[in-house]
Amino acid sequence: MSDSNTTNITYPSTFILQGIPGLEAAHVWISIPFCTMYIIAILGNFTILCIVKTEQSLHGPMYYFLCMLAVTDLVLSTATVPKMLSNFWFNSREIDFNACLTQMYFIHCFSAMESGILLALALDRYVAICDPLRHSTILTNSVVAKIGLAVVLRCGISALPYPFLVRRWPYCRTNIIPHSFCEHIAVVNLACADTRISSYYGLFVLFSVIGLDVLFIIVSYIQILRAIFSLPTKDARLKTFGTCSSHLCCILSFYLPEFFSSLTHRFGHKVPLHVLVLIANVYLLVPPLLHPIIYGIRTKQIRDRLLKLFTRKGT
């Protein structure tokens, strides 16, 4: 009898997503900006994909990487927001144990994938500015495809241990997750065992995957800035730096919430729980929202194509 009870407790059939702890009464109001951001993110990223597909002049490395970023944003936001909104609107808080692990895998896999694509965009900017004459011969379609495949494999493999680690712990306290989605540490904290290996692995991925991406991005931009400051005129320097502005904005919108969310979840014991959860939600919602807006406004080719579309509809 006790063995049976232990088995049932060890592997709960479902988890309960609490949403944003302490702000349950405001869930409906919180859902309004969340839903708005999600809709804009979906429309914006699909627009980027359609424009790049239909505009022959945009068939180049930067725009291929931008399409990869758009697909990643679509998957990352869709893996979390619909379930989050069903919780806020219909109090549909239950999530199957295996569905929770699947959501967890997609969140961590595609978060790391987004980081890898931002690094690939940094590589594209580096080659375009530091060795422009060889840009088309270095970043061929074959090389772009190989970079994309490498990013997918790296992130898919690095995220695999997350659900397996969660499966190995006994859950004898509660099945209520104080979060709006199945975040790895939020689930692991429910286990009644020494789960330091899960926390250590999360930190390992944070610094060895995403941290290395940041390091290489910084190195690439040091080289880019050296090349920019060696240009003869101020106008040339500003124009060249302007080609990097979209990418820099996307980097800041992704990495700042990512590192803040990951580190505060592990070390921010004095930070209120609802603040931690809100930060985690912002981290998943804001980059998919901002990326198409930033590239749509700051990239001349995409902006011109958008203006043509709206002009045709107006006439």
Disulfide bonds with the S-S distance in Angstrom:
Cys100-Cys182 2.01
Cys172-Cys192 1.91
